[in-house]
Amino acid sequence: MQIKTEIINGKELAARFRSAGKMVVDKIDKALYKAALIVERSAKLLVHVDTGRCRASITHRLIPANAEVGTRVSYAPALEKRYPFLKPALDNNEMEIKRILHKGLTDTLAATFKGFTKIF
């Protein structure tokens, strides 16, 4: 006689992960947007100001699963080389960005497993 038990309901779990795909992307995008705003604000505070043109041009954009912060002002690369503002804005906020991304992923996983009762 053989006795067996199902440790985890794999079919239900797989179905939940498949359906969570869009939710994961949405949460990551929201977290990236929040992180980009933090870096943008920080860069605007750090940039060397003569006329304010470069500061005013610093912006962010969200690309699926990615975010960018920068400026299209032609002299920005030279300015960044002499008075860094973009790299320090990212570096100074690294821990907060990691916290935001971690929370977004953790919330998504928690929502995926919510109500999942057939573990044992």
PDB file as gemmi writes it, atoms N, CA and C in Angstrom:
CRYST1    1.000    1.000    1.000  90.00  90.00  90.00 P 1                      
ATOM      1  N   MET A   1       0.850  -1.179   0.000  1.00  0.00           N  
ATOM      2  CA  MET A   1       0.000   0.000   0.000  1.00  0.00           C  
ATOM      3  C   MET A   1       0.893   1.239   0.000  1.00  0.00           C  
ATOM      4  N   GLN A   2       0.553   2.154  -0.837  1.00  0.00           N  
ATOM      5  CA  GLN A   2       1.340   3.382  -0.946  1.00  0.00           C  
ATOM      6  C   GLN A   2       0.514   4.551  -0.403  1.00  0.00           C  
ATOM      7  N   ILE A   3       1.175   5.396   0.384  1.00  0.00           N  
ATOM      8  CA  ILE A   3       0.522   6.596   0.919  1.00  0.00           C  
ATOM      9  C   ILE A   3       1.247   7.789   0.335  1.00  0.00           C  
ATOM     10  N   LYS A   4       0.512   8.727  -0.172  1.00  0.00           N  
ATOM     11  CA  LYS A   4       1.157   9.922  -0.701  1.00  0.00           C  
ATOM     12  C   LYS A   4       0.325  11.149  -0.364  1.00  0.00           C  
ATOM     13  N   THR A   5       0.988  12.251  -0.329  1.00  0.00           N  
ATOM     14  CA  THR A   5       0.317  13.534  -0.084  1.00  0.00           C  
ATOM     15  C   THR A   5       0.908  14.561  -1.035  1.00  0.00           C  
ATOM     16  N   GLU A   6       0.114  15.482  -1.418  1.00  0.00           N  
ATOM     17  CA  GLU A   6       0.574  16.552  -2.304  1.00  0.00           C  
ATOM     18  C   GLU A   6       1.100  17.684  -1.443  1.00  0.00           C  
ATOM     19  N   ILE A   7       2.378  18.010  -1.589  1.00  0.00           N  
ATOM     20  CA  ILE A   7       2.987  19.042  -0.762  1.00  0.00           C  
ATOM     21  C   ILE A   7       2.526  20.422  -1.209  1.00  0.00           C  
ATOM     22  N   ILE A   8       2.437  20.612  -2.495  1.00  0.00           N  
ATOM     23  CA  ILE A   8       1.994  21.916  -2.995  1.00  0.00           C  
ATOM     24  C   ILE A   8       1.136  21.683  -4.227  1.00  0.00           C  
ATOM     25  N   ASN A   9       0.116  22.439  -4.373  1.00  0.00           N  
ATOM     26  CA  ASN A   9      -0.751  22.336  -5.536  1.00  0.00           C  
ATOM     27  C   ASN A   9      -0.078  23.083  -6.686  1.00  0.00           C  
ATOM     28  N   GLY A  10       0.788  22.403  -7.390  1.00  0.00           N  
ATOM     29  CA  GLY A  10       1.600  23.011  -8.440  1.00  0.00           C  
ATOM     30  C   GLY A  10       0.796  23.635  -9.562  1.00  0.00           C  
ATOM     31  N   LYS A  11      -0.311  23.009  -9.942  1.00  0.00           N  
ATOM     32  CA  LYS A  11      -1.124  23.551 -11.042  1.00  0.00           C  
ATOM     33  C   LYS A  11      -1.713  24.904 -10.663  1.00  0.00           C  
ATOM     34  N   GLU A  12      -2.238  24.985  -9.454  1.00  0.00           N  
ATOM     35  CA  GLU A  12      -2.822  26.255  -9.000  1.00  0.00           C  
ATOM     36  C   GLU A  12      -1.747  27.323  -8.881  1.00  0.00           C  
ATOM     37  N   LEU A  13      -0.594  26.939  -8.334  1.00  0.00           N  
ATOM     38  CA  LEU A  13       0.508  27.887  -8.179  1.00  0.00           C  
ATOM     39  C   LEU A  13       0.981  28.401  -9.542  1.00  0.00           C  
ATOM     40  N   ALA A  14       1.159  27.507 -10.506  1.00  0.00           N  
ATOM     41  CA  ALA A  14       1.588  27.906 -11.848  1.00  0.00           C  
ATOM     42  C   ALA A  14       0.570  28.846 -12.488  1.00  0.00           C  
ATOM     43  N   ALA A  15      -0.713  28.554 -12.313  1.00  0.00           N  
ATOM     44  CA  ALA A  15      -1.764  29.411 -12.865  1.00  0.00           C  
ATOM     45  C   ALA A  15      -1.707  30.803 -12.255  1.00  0.00           C  
ATOM     46  N   ARG A  16      -1.460  30.866 -10.951  1.00  0.00           N  
ATOM     47  CA  ARG A  16      -1.361  32.171 -10.291  1.00  0.00           C  
ATOM     48  C   ARG A  16      -0.172  32.971 -10.807  1.00  0.00           C  
ATOM     49  N   PHE A  17       0.960  32.299 -10.985  1.00  0.00           N  
ATOM     50  CA  PHE A  17       2.138  33.003 -11.498  1.00  0.00           C  
ATOM     51  C   PHE A  17       1.907  33.501 -12.925  1.00  0.00           C  
ATOM     52  N   ARG A  18       1.225  32.695 -13.757  1.00  0.00           N  
ATOM     53  CA  ARG A  18       0.929  33.142 -15.124  1.00  0.00           C  
ATOM     54  C   ARG A  18       0.032  34.377 -15.096  1.00  0.00           C  
ATOM     55  N   SER A  19      -0.977  34.362 -14.257  1.00  0.00           N  
ATOM     56  CA  SER A  19      -1.906  35.496 -14.207  1.00  0.00           C  
ATOM     57  C   SER A  19      -1.283  36.714 -13.529  1.00  0.00           C  
ATOM     58  N   ALA A  20      -0.239  36.499 -12.735  1.00  0.00           N  
ATOM     59  CA  ALA A  20       0.404  37.618 -12.041  1.00  0.00           C  
ATOM     60  C   ALA A  20       1.353  38.397 -12.940  1.00  0.00           C  
ATOM     61  N   GLY A  21       1.637  37.883 -14.126  1.00  0.00           N  
ATOM     62  CA  GLY A  21       2.608  38.516 -15.020  1.00  0.00           C  
ATOM     63  C   GLY A  21       2.378  40.001 -15.238  1.00  0.00           C  
ATOM     64  N   LYS A  22       1.166  40.380 -15.648  1.00  0.00           N  
ATOM     65  CA  LYS A  22       0.883  41.801 -15.902  1.00  0.00           C  
ATOM     66  C   LYS A  22       0.966  42.608 -14.615  1.00  0.00           C  
ATOM     67  N   MET A  23       0.492  42.033 -13.523  1.00  0.00           N  
ATOM     68  CA  MET A  23       0.546  42.734 -12.241  1.00  0.00           C  
ATOM     69  C   MET A  23       1.999  42.997 -11.850  1.00  0.00           C  
ATOM     70  N   VAL A  24       2.877  42.025 -12.087  1.00  0.00           N  
ATOM     71  CA  VAL A  24       4.296  42.193 -11.768  1.00  0.00           C  
ATOM     72  C   VAL A  24       4.884  43.339 -12.580  1.00  0.00           C  
ATOM     73  N   VAL A  25       4.609  43.357 -13.873  1.00  0.00           N  
ATOM     74  CA  VAL A  25       5.125  44.428 -14.741  1.00  0.00           C  
ATOM     75  C   VAL A  25       4.596  45.783 -14.290  1.00  0.00           C  
ATOM     76  N   ASP A  26       3.305  45.862 -13.974  1.00  0.00           N  
ATOM     77  CA  ASP A  26       2.718  47.121 -13.511  1.00  0.00           C  
ATOM     78  C   ASP A  26       3.364  47.606 -12.214  1.00  0.00           C  
ATOM     79  N   LYS A  27       3.564  46.696 -11.271  1.00  0.00           N  
ATOM     80  CA  LYS A  27       4.186  47.070  -9.986  1.00  0.00           C  
ATOM     81  C   LYS A  27       5.629  47.518 -10.192  1.00  0.00           C  
ATOM     82  N   ILE A  28       6.364  46.812 -11.024  1.00  0.00           N  
ATOM     83  CA  ILE A  28       7.748  47.195 -11.296  1.00  0.00           C  
ATOM     84  C   ILE A  28       7.789  48.563 -11.958  1.00  0.00           C  
ATOM     85  N   ASP A  29       6.912  48.794 -12.934  1.00  0.00           N  
ATOM     86  CA  ASP A  29       6.874  50.104 -13.595  1.00  0.00           C  
ATOM     87  C   ASP A  29       6.542  51.223 -12.613  1.00  0.00           C  
ATOM     88  N   LYS A  30       5.601  50.975 -11.708  1.00  0.00           N  
ATOM     89  CA  LYS A  30       5.255  51.990 -10.693  1.00  0.00           C  
ATOM     90  C   LYS A  30       6.442  52.261  -9.781  1.00  0.00           C  
ATOM     91  N   ALA A  31       7.151  51.214  -9.390  1.00  0.00           N  
ATOM     92  CA  ALA A  31       8.322  51.377  -8.530  1.00  0.00           C  
ATOM     93  C   ALA A  31       9.432  52.121  -9.273  1.00  0.00           C  
ATOM     94  N   LEU A  32       9.644  51.790 -10.537  1.00  0.00           N  
ATOM     95  CA  LEU A  32      10.664  52.482 -11.332  1.00  0.00           C  
ATOM     96  C   LEU A  32      10.315  53.965 -11.516  1.00  0.00           C  
ATOM     97  N   TYR A  33       9.038  54.251 -11.724  1.00  0.00           N  
ATOM     98  CA  TYR A  33       8.589  55.635 -11.864  1.00  0.00           C  
ATOM     99  C   TYR A  33       8.898  56.425 -10.591  1.00  0.00           C  
ATOM    100  N   LYS A  34       8.579  55.823  -9.456  1.00  0.00           N  
ATOM    101  CA  LYS A  34       8.835  56.461  -8.156  1.00  0.00           C  
ATOM    102  C   LYS A  34      10.340  56.686  -7.966  1.00  0.00           C  
ATOM    103  N   ALA A  35      11.145  55.687  -8.304  1.00  0.00           N  
ATOM    104  CA  ALA A  35      12.600  55.800  -8.181  1.00  0.00           C  
ATOM    105  C   ALA A  35      13.145  56.881  -9.114  1.00  0.00           C  
ATOM    106  N   ALA A  36      12.625  56.945 -10.327  1.00  0.00           N  
ATOM    107  CA  ALA A  36      13.081  57.950 -11.295  1.00  0.00           C  
ATOM    108  C   ALA A  36      12.789  59.371 -10.793  1.00  0.00           C  
ATOM    109  N   LEU A  37      11.644  59.562 -10.186  1.00  0.00           N  
ATOM    110  CA  LEU A  37      11.308  60.883  -9.634  1.00  0.00           C  
ATOM    111  C   LEU A  37      12.290  61.284  -8.531  1.00  0.00           C  
ATOM    112  N   ILE A  38      12.675  60.328  -7.702  1.00  0.00           N  
ATOM    113  CA  ILE A  38      13.629  60.606  -6.629  1.00  0.00           C  
ATOM    114  C   ILE A  38      14.973  61.019  -7.217  1.00  0.00           C  
ATOM    115  N   VAL A  39      15.446  60.293  -8.218  1.00  0.00           N  
ATOM    116  CA  VAL A  39      16.730  60.610  -8.846  1.00  0.00           C  
ATOM    117  C   VAL A  39      16.646  61.952  -9.573  1.00  0.00           C  
ATOM    118  N   GLU A  40      15.536  62.212 -10.249  1.00  0.00           N  
ATOM    119  CA  GLU A  40      15.363  63.489 -10.942  1.00  0.00           C  
ATOM    120  C   GLU A  40      15.430  64.662  -9.964  1.00  0.00           C  
ATOM    121  N   ARG A  41      14.688  64.560  -8.866  1.00  0.00           N  
ATOM    122  CA  ARG A  41      14.708  65.640  -7.865  1.00  0.00           C  
ATOM    123  C   ARG A  41      16.110  65.848  -7.311  1.00  0.00           C  
ATOM    124  N   SER A  42      16.783  64.766  -7.018  1.00  0.00           N  
ATOM    125  CA  SER A  42      18.138  64.842  -6.469  1.00  0.00           C  
ATOM    126  C   SER A  42      19.099  65.472  -7.476  1.00  0.00           C  
ATOM    127  N   ALA A  43      19.011  65.080  -8.736  1.00  0.00           N  
ATOM    128  CA  ALA A  43      19.883  65.643  -9.780  1.00  0.00           C  
ATOM    129  C   ALA A  43      19.651  67.145  -9.925  1.00  0.00           C  
ATOM    130  N   LYS A  44      18.413  67.571  -9.822  1.00  0.00           N  
ATOM    131  CA  LYS A  44      18.106  69.003  -9.937  1.00  0.00           C  
ATOM    132  C   LYS A  44      18.707  69.799  -8.782  1.00  0.00           C  
ATOM    133  N   LEU A  45      18.820  69.160  -7.637  1.00  0.00           N  
ATOM    134  CA  LEU A  45      19.453  69.827  -6.494  1.00  0.00           C  
ATOM    135  C   LEU A  45      20.978  69.852  -6.614  1.00  0.00           C  
ATOM    136  N   LEU A  46      21.536  68.856  -7.287  1.00  0.00           N  
ATOM    137  CA  LEU A  46      22.984  68.726  -7.375  1.00  0.00           C  
ATOM    138  C   LEU A  46      23.617  69.438  -8.568  1.00  0.00           C  
ATOM    139  N   VAL A  47      22.849  69.699  -9.606  1.00  0.00           N  
ATOM    140  CA  VAL A  47      23.422  70.262 -10.830  1.00  0.00           C  
ATOM    141  C   VAL A  47      23.986  71.662 -10.582  1.00  0.00           C  
ATOM    142  N   HIS A  48      25.140  71.928 -11.196  1.00  0.00           N  
ATOM    143  CA  HIS A  48      25.777  73.246 -11.116  1.00  0.00           C  
ATOM    144  C   HIS A  48      24.926  74.214 -11.939  1.00  0.00           C  
ATOM    145  N   VAL A  49      24.550  75.323 -11.355  1.00  0.00           N  
ATOM    146  CA  VAL A  49      23.622  76.241 -12.021  1.00  0.00           C  
ATOM    147  C   VAL A  49      24.304  77.546 -12.391  1.00  0.00           C  
ATOM    148  N   ASP A  50      24.235  77.859 -13.679  1.00  0.00           N  
ATOM    149  CA  ASP A  50      24.609  79.197 -14.153  1.00  0.00           C  
ATOM    150  C   ASP A  50      23.327  79.917 -14.567  1.00  0.00           C  
ATOM    151  N   THR A  51      22.625  79.297 -15.515  1.00  0.00           N  
ATOM    152  CA  THR A  51      21.400  79.930 -16.017  1.00  0.00           C  
ATOM    153  C   THR A  51      20.134  79.201 -15.559  1.00  0.00           C  
ATOM    154  N   GLY A  52      20.272  77.968 -15.136  1.00  0.00           N  
ATOM    155  CA  GLY A  52      19.110  77.180 -14.740  1.00  0.00           C  
ATOM    156  C   GLY A  52      18.533  76.363 -15.882  1.00  0.00           C  
ATOM    157  N   ARG A  53      19.087  76.540 -17.087  1.00  0.00           N  
ATOM    158  CA  ARG A  53      18.571  75.811 -18.255  1.00  0.00           C  
ATOM    159  C   ARG A  53      18.739  74.300 -18.101  1.00  0.00           C  
ATOM    160  N   CYS A  54      19.916  73.866 -17.665  1.00  0.00           N  
ATOM    161  CA  CYS A  54      20.161  72.433 -17.513  1.00  0.00           C  
ATOM    162  C   CYS A  54      19.255  71.857 -16.424  1.00  0.00           C  
ATOM    163  N   ARG A  55      19.155  72.543 -15.306  1.00  0.00           N  
ATOM    164  CA  ARG A  55      18.292  72.076 -14.215  1.00  0.00           C  
ATOM    165  C   ARG A  55      16.855  71.900 -14.695  1.00  0.00           C  
ATOM    166  N   ALA A  56      16.363  72.879 -15.417  1.00  0.00           N  
ATOM    167  CA  ALA A  56      14.982  72.830 -15.899  1.00  0.00           C  
ATOM    168  C   ALA A  56      14.770  71.697 -16.909  1.00  0.00           C  
ATOM    169  N   SER A  57      15.843  71.282 -17.583  1.00  0.00           N  
ATOM    170  CA  SER A  57      15.707  70.258 -18.617  1.00  0.00           C  
ATOM    171  C   SER A  57      15.829  68.831 -18.075  1.00  0.00           C  
ATOM    172  N   ILE A  58      16.244  68.674 -16.839  1.00  0.00           N  
ATOM    173  CA  ILE A  58      16.380  67.321 -16.277  1.00  0.00           C  
ATOM    174  C   ILE A  58      14.987  66.717 -16.127  1.00  0.00           C  
ATOM    175  N   THR A  59      14.834  65.548 -16.701  1.00  0.00           N  
ATOM    176  CA  THR A  59      13.539  64.888 -16.677  1.00  0.00           C  
ATOM    177  C   THR A  59      13.738  63.376 -16.621  1.00  0.00           C  
ATOM    178  N   HIS A  60      12.645  62.674 -16.565  1.00  0.00           N  
ATOM    179  CA  HIS A  60      12.694  61.213 -16.536  1.00  0.00           C  
ATOM    180  C   HIS A  60      11.746  60.673 -17.587  1.00  0.00           C  
ATOM    181  N   ARG A  61      11.976  59.426 -17.947  1.00  0.00           N  
ATOM    182  CA  ARG A  61      11.018  58.738 -18.809  1.00  0.00           C  
ATOM    183  C   ARG A  61      11.006  57.269 -18.419  1.00  0.00           C  
ATOM    184  N   LEU A  62       9.842  56.696 -18.570  1.00  0.00           N  
ATOM    185  CA  LEU A  62       9.633  55.299 -18.233  1.00  0.00           C  
ATOM    186  C   LEU A  62       9.548  54.503 -19.522  1.00  0.00           C  
ATOM    187  N   ILE A  63      10.367  53.490 -19.597  1.00  0.00           N  
ATOM    188  CA  ILE A  63      10.351  52.539 -20.699  1.00  0.00           C  
ATOM    189  C   ILE A  63       9.941  51.238 -20.020  1.00  0.00           C  
ATOM    190  N   PRO A  64       9.144  50.388 -20.654  1.00  0.00           N  
ATOM    191  CA  PRO A  64       8.746  49.161 -19.953  1.00  0.00           C  
ATOM    192  C   PRO A  64       9.935  48.453 -19.296  1.00  0.00           C  
ATOM    193  N   ALA A  65       9.818  48.257 -17.995  1.00  0.00           N  
ATOM    194  CA  ALA A  65      10.829  47.593 -17.157  1.00  0.00           C  
ATOM    195  C   ALA A  65      12.138  48.367 -17.079  1.00  0.00           C  
ATOM    196  N   ASN A  66      12.090  49.674 -17.308  1.00  0.00           N  
ATOM    197  CA  ASN A  66      13.288  50.502 -17.201  1.00  0.00           C  
ATOM    198  C   ASN A  66      12.876  51.963 -17.029  1.00  0.00           C  
ATOM    199  N   ALA A  67      13.757  52.735 -16.433  1.00  0.00           N  
ATOM    200  CA  ALA A  67      13.511  54.167 -16.285  1.00  0.00           C  
ATOM    201  C   ALA A  67      14.819  54.902 -16.552  1.00  0.00           C  
ATOM    202  N   GLU A  68      14.714  56.077 -17.127  1.00  0.00           N  
ATOM    203  CA  GLU A  68      15.885  56.905 -17.413  1.00  0.00           C  
ATOM    204  C   GLU A  68      15.678  58.293 -16.830  1.00  0.00           C  
ATOM    205  N   VAL A  69      16.771  58.868 -16.343  1.00  0.00           N  
ATOM    206  CA  VAL A  69      16.768  60.253 -15.891  1.00  0.00           C  
ATOM    207  C   VAL A  69      17.912  60.933 -16.623  1.00  0.00           C  
ATOM    208  N   GLY A  70      17.642  62.086 -17.182  1.00  0.00           N  
ATOM    209  CA  GLY A  70      18.701  62.774 -17.904  1.00  0.00           C  
ATOM    210  C   GLY A  70      18.249  64.098 -18.465  1.00  0.00           C  
ATOM    211  N   THR A  71      19.071  64.633 -19.355  1.00  0.00           N  
ATOM    212  CA  THR A  71      18.814  65.910 -20.005  1.00  0.00           C  
ATOM    213  C   THR A  71      19.351  65.853 -21.418  1.00  0.00           C  
ATOM    214  N   ARG A  72      18.759  66.629 -22.295  1.00  0.00           N  
ATOM    215  CA  ARG A  72      19.226  66.694 -23.678  1.00  0.00           C  
ATOM    216  C   ARG A  72      20.001  67.981 -23.958  1.00  0.00           C  
ATOM    217  N   VAL A  73      20.280  68.750 -22.939  1.00  0.00           N  
ATOM    218  CA  VAL A  73      21.059  69.976 -23.120  1.00  0.00           C  
ATOM    219  C   VAL A  73      22.441  69.587 -23.637  1.00  0.00           C  
ATOM    220  N   SER A  74      22.881  70.224 -24.694  1.00  0.00           N  
ATOM    221  CA  SER A  74      24.115  69.818 -25.375  1.00  0.00           C  
ATOM    222  C   SER A  74      25.355  69.855 -24.482  1.00  0.00           C  
ATOM    223  N   TYR A  75      25.399  70.756 -23.527  1.00  0.00           N  
ATOM    224  CA  TYR A  75      26.589  70.879 -22.684  1.00  0.00           C  
ATOM    225  C   TYR A  75      26.515  70.025 -21.411  1.00  0.00           C  
ATOM    226  N   ALA A  76      25.462  69.251 -21.255  1.00  0.00           N  
ATOM    227  CA  ALA A  76      25.293  68.429 -20.051  1.00  0.00           C  
ATOM    228  C   ALA A  76      26.407  67.397 -19.844  1.00  0.00           C  
ATOM    229  N   PRO A  77      26.875  66.706 -20.891  1.00  0.00           N  
ATOM    230  CA  PRO A  77      27.970  65.747 -20.651  1.00  0.00           C  
ATOM    231  C   PRO A  77      29.232  66.413 -20.083  1.00  0.00           C  
ATOM    232  N   ALA A  78      29.583  67.586 -20.598  1.00  0.00           N  
ATOM    233  CA  ALA A  78      30.755  68.309 -20.078  1.00  0.00           C  
ATOM    234  C   ALA A  78      30.494  68.766 -18.642  1.00  0.00           C  
ATOM    235  N   LEU A  79      29.284  69.208 -18.386  1.00  0.00           N  
ATOM    236  CA  LEU A  79      28.925  69.648 -17.040  1.00  0.00           C  
ATOM    237  C   LEU A  79      28.974  68.472 -16.061  1.00  0.00           C  
ATOM    238  N   GLU A  80      28.466  67.320 -16.498  1.00  0.00           N  
ATOM    239  CA  GLU A  80      28.487  66.121 -15.658  1.00  0.00           C  
ATOM    240  C   GLU A  80      29.925  65.697 -15.354  1.00  0.00           C  
ATOM    241  N   LYS A  81      30.802  65.911 -16.317  1.00  0.00           N  
ATOM    242  CA  LYS A  81      32.206  65.538 -16.124  1.00  0.00           C  
ATOM    243  C   LYS A  81      32.885  66.435 -15.082  1.00  0.00           C  
ATOM    244  N   ARG A  82      32.576  67.735 -15.114  1.00  0.00           N  
ATOM    245  CA  ARG A  82      33.188  68.684 -14.172  1.00  0.00           C  
ATOM    246  C   ARG A  82      32.483  68.722 -12.826  1.00  0.00           C  
ATOM    247  N   TYR A  83      31.164  68.751 -12.874  1.00  0.00           N  
ATOM    248  CA  TYR A  83      30.350  68.829 -11.641  1.00  0.00           C  
ATOM    249  C   TYR A  83      29.291  67.731 -11.688  1.00  0.00           C  
ATOM    250  N   PRO A  84      29.677  66.503 -11.388  1.00  0.00           N  
ATOM    251  CA  PRO A  84      28.712  65.400 -11.517  1.00  0.00           C  
ATOM    252  C   PRO A  84      27.408  65.660 -10.759  1.00  0.00           C  
ATOM    253  N   PHE A  85      26.323  65.352 -11.422  1.00  0.00           N  
ATOM    254  CA  PHE A  85      25.012  65.508 -10.788  1.00  0.00           C  
ATOM    255  C   PHE A  85      24.107  64.307 -11.033  1.00  0.00           C  
ATOM    256  N   LEU A  86      24.212  63.666 -12.199  1.00  0.00           N  
ATOM    257  CA  LEU A  86      23.358  62.514 -12.465  1.00  0.00           C  
ATOM    258  C   LEU A  86      23.835  61.260 -11.716  1.00  0.00           C  
ATOM    259  N   LYS A  87      25.098  60.939 -11.842  1.00  0.00           N  
ATOM    260  CA  LYS A  87      25.629  59.741 -11.165  1.00  0.00           C  
ATOM    261  C   LYS A  87      25.488  59.867  -9.649  1.00  0.00           C  
ATOM    262  N   PRO A  88      25.868  61.006  -9.045  1.00  0.00           N  
ATOM    263  CA  PRO A  88      25.653  61.128  -7.594  1.00  0.00           C  
ATOM    264  C   PRO A  88      24.178  61.061  -7.195  1.00  0.00           C  
ATOM    265  N   ALA A  89      23.301  61.568  -8.052  1.00  0.00           N  
ATOM    266  CA  ALA A  89      21.867  61.497  -7.743  1.00  0.00           C  
ATOM    267  C   ALA A  89      21.414  60.045  -7.659  1.00  0.00           C  
ATOM    268  N   LEU A  90      21.940  59.220  -8.536  1.00  0.00           N  
ATOM    269  CA  LEU A  90      21.621  57.798  -8.499  1.00  0.00           C  
ATOM    270  C   LEU A  90      22.298  57.129  -7.304  1.00  0.00           C  
ATOM    271  N   ASP A  91      23.586  57.371  -7.147  1.00  0.00           N  
ATOM    272  CA  ASP A  91      24.347  56.737  -6.050  1.00  0.00           C  
ATOM    273  C   ASP A  91      23.803  57.116  -4.669  1.00  0.00           C  
ATOM    274  N   ASN A  92      23.481  58.383  -4.485  1.00  0.00           N  
ATOM    275  CA  ASN A  92      22.997  58.861  -3.190  1.00  0.00           C  
ATOM    276  C   ASN A  92      21.643  58.264  -2.796  1.00  0.00           C  
ATOM    277  N   ASN A  93      20.922  57.780  -3.775  1.00  0.00           N  
ATOM    278  CA  ASN A  93      19.578  57.253  -3.520  1.00  0.00           C  
ATOM    279  C   ASN A  93      19.485  55.750  -3.731  1.00  0.00           C  
ATOM    280  N   GLU A  94      20.618  55.090  -3.832  1.00  0.00           N  
ATOM    281  CA  GLU A  94      20.649  53.657  -4.127  1.00  0.00           C  
ATOM    282  C   GLU A  94      19.836  52.828  -3.131  1.00  0.00           C  
ATOM    283  N   MET A  95      20.016  53.071  -1.867  1.00  0.00           N  
ATOM    284  CA  MET A  95      19.298  52.282  -0.852  1.00  0.00           C  
ATOM    285  C   MET A  95      17.785  52.502  -0.941  1.00  0.00           C  
ATOM    286  N   GLU A  96      17.366  53.731  -1.148  1.00  0.00           N  
ATOM    287  CA  GLU A  96      15.937  54.035  -1.265  1.00  0.00           C  
ATOM    288  C   GLU A  96      15.355  53.379  -2.523  1.00  0.00           C  
ATOM    289  N   ILE A  97      16.099  53.422  -3.614  1.00  0.00           N  
ATOM    290  CA  ILE A  97      15.647  52.790  -4.858  1.00  0.00           C  
ATOM    291  C   ILE A  97      15.499  51.287  -4.653  1.00  0.00           C  
ATOM    292  N   LYS A  98      16.480  50.672  -4.015  1.00  0.00           N  
ATOM    293  CA  LYS A  98      16.389  49.233  -3.739  1.00  0.00           C  
ATOM    294  C   LYS A  98      15.194  48.919  -2.855  1.00  0.00           C  
ATOM    295  N   ARG A  99      14.934  49.771  -1.868  1.00  0.00           N  
ATOM    296  CA  ARG A  99      13.791  49.570  -0.984  1.00  0.00           C  
ATOM    297  C   ARG A  99      12.479  49.656  -1.772  1.00  0.00           C  
ATOM    298  N   ILE A 100      12.372  50.636  -2.638  1.00  0.00           N  
ATOM    299  CA  ILE A 100      11.162  50.820  -3.445  1.00  0.00           C  
ATOM    300  C   ILE A 100      10.933  49.615  -4.359  1.00  0.00           C  
ATOM    301  N   LEU A 101      11.980  49.166  -5.039  1.00  0.00           N  
ATOM    302  CA  LEU A 101      11.854  48.022  -5.946  1.00  0.00           C  
ATOM    303  C   LEU A 101      11.543  46.739  -5.174  1.00  0.00           C  
ATOM    304  N   HIS A 102      12.190  46.567  -4.044  1.00  0.00           N  
ATOM    305  CA  HIS A 102      11.942  45.381  -3.215  1.00  0.00           C  
ATOM    306  C   HIS A 102      10.487  45.358  -2.749  1.00  0.00           C  
ATOM    307  N   LYS A 103       9.995  46.507  -2.299  1.00  0.00           N  
ATOM    308  CA  LYS A 103       8.608  46.578  -1.838  1.00  0.00           C  
ATOM    309  C   LYS A 103       7.636  46.264  -2.972  1.00  0.00           C  
ATOM    310  N   GLY A 104       7.910  46.805  -4.160  1.00  0.00           N  
ATOM    311  CA  GLY A 104       7.044  46.515  -5.306  1.00  0.00           C  
ATOM    312  C   GLY A 104       6.975  45.038  -5.627  1.00  0.00           C  
ATOM    313  N   LEU A 105       8.122  44.379  -5.599  1.00  0.00           N  
ATOM    314  CA  LEU A 105       8.151  42.938  -5.876  1.00  0.00           C  
ATOM    315  C   LEU A 105       7.522  42.129  -4.745  1.00  0.00           C  
ATOM    316  N   THR A 106       7.809  42.519  -3.516  1.00  0.00           N  
ATOM    317  CA  THR A 106       7.249  41.814  -2.363  1.00  0.00           C  
ATOM    318  C   THR A 106       5.732  41.923  -2.342  1.00  0.00           C  
ATOM    319  N   ASP A 107       5.212  43.123  -2.607  1.00  0.00           N  
ATOM    320  CA  ASP A 107       3.757  43.310  -2.647  1.00  0.00           C  
ATOM    321  C   ASP A 107       3.120  42.447  -3.728  1.00  0.00           C  
ATOM    322  N   THR A 108       3.802  42.338  -4.875  1.00  0.00           N  
ATOM    323  CA  THR A 108       3.286  41.525  -5.972  1.00  0.00           C  
ATOM    324  C   THR A 108       3.247  40.056  -5.586  1.00  0.00           C  
ATOM    325  N   LEU A 109       4.314  39.570  -4.974  1.00  0.00           N  
ATOM    326  CA  LEU A 109       4.335  38.166  -4.543  1.00  0.00           C  
ATOM    327  C   LEU A 109       3.274  37.898  -3.479  1.00  0.00           C  
ATOM    328  N   ALA A 110       3.127  38.833  -2.560  1.00  0.00           N  
ATOM    329  CA  ALA A 110       2.114  38.670  -1.517  1.00  0.00           C  
ATOM    330  C   ALA A 110       0.721  38.590  -2.140  1.00  0.00           C  
ATOM    331  N   ALA A 111       0.457  39.423  -3.124  1.00  0.00           N  
ATOM    332  CA  ALA A 111      -0.851  39.401  -3.783  1.00  0.00           C  
ATOM    333  C   ALA A 111      -1.042  38.100  -4.569  1.00  0.00           C  
ATOM    334  N   THR A 112       0.034  37.592  -5.158  1.00  0.00           N  
ATOM    335  CA  THR A 112      -0.041  36.339  -5.916  1.00  0.00           C  
ATOM    336  C   THR A 112      -0.401  35.167  -5.012  1.00  0.00           C  
ATOM    337  N   PHE A 113       0.189  35.136  -3.812  1.00  0.00           N  
ATOM    338  CA  PHE A 113      -0.042  34.018  -2.894  1.00  0.00           C  
ATOM    339  C   PHE A 113      -1.237  34.214  -1.974  1.00  0.00           C  
ATOM    340  N   LYS A 114      -1.856  35.392  -2.009  1.00  0.00           N  
ATOM    341  CA  LYS A 114      -2.986  35.655  -1.113  1.00  0.00           C  
ATOM    342  C   LYS A 114      -4.092  34.615  -1.333  1.00  0.00           C  
ATOM    343  N   GLY A 115      -4.505  34.015  -0.252  1.00  0.00           N  
ATOM    344  CA  GLY A 115      -5.566  33.027  -0.336  1.00  0.00           C  
ATOM    345  C   GLY A 115      -5.120  31.665  -0.815  1.00  0.00           C  
ATOM    346  N   PHE A 116      -3.832  31.496  -1.033  1.00  0.00           N  
ATOM    347  CA  PHE A 116      -3.308  30.208  -1.495  1.00  0.00           C  
ATOM    348  C   PHE A 116      -3.229  29.280  -0.288  1.00  0.00           C  
ATOM    349  N   THR A 117      -4.161  28.374  -0.192  1.00  0.00           N  
ATOM    350  CA  THR A 117      -4.277  27.575   1.039  1.00  0.00           C  
ATOM    351  C   THR A 117      -3.787  26.142   0.886  1.00  0.00           C  
ATOM    352  N   LYS A 118      -3.586  25.670  -0.319  1.00  0.00           N  
ATOM    353  CA  LYS A 118      -3.251  24.268  -0.522  1.00  0.00           C  
ATOM    354  C   LYS A 118      -1.750  24.050  -0.548  1.00  0.00           C  
ATOM    355  N   ILE A 119      -1.060  24.440   0.511  1.00  0.00           N  
ATOM    356  CA  ILE A 119       0.391  24.217   0.577  1.00  0.00           C  
ATOM    357  C   ILE A 119       0.672  22.845   1.161  1.00  0.00           C  
ATOM    358  N   PHE A 120      -0.070  22.455   2.184  1.00  0.00           N  
ATOM    359  CA  PHE A 120       0.118  21.116   2.766  1.00  0.00           C  
ATOM    360  C   PHE A 120      -1.176  20.364   2.734  1.00  0.00           C  
TER     361      PHE A 120                                                      
END                                                                             
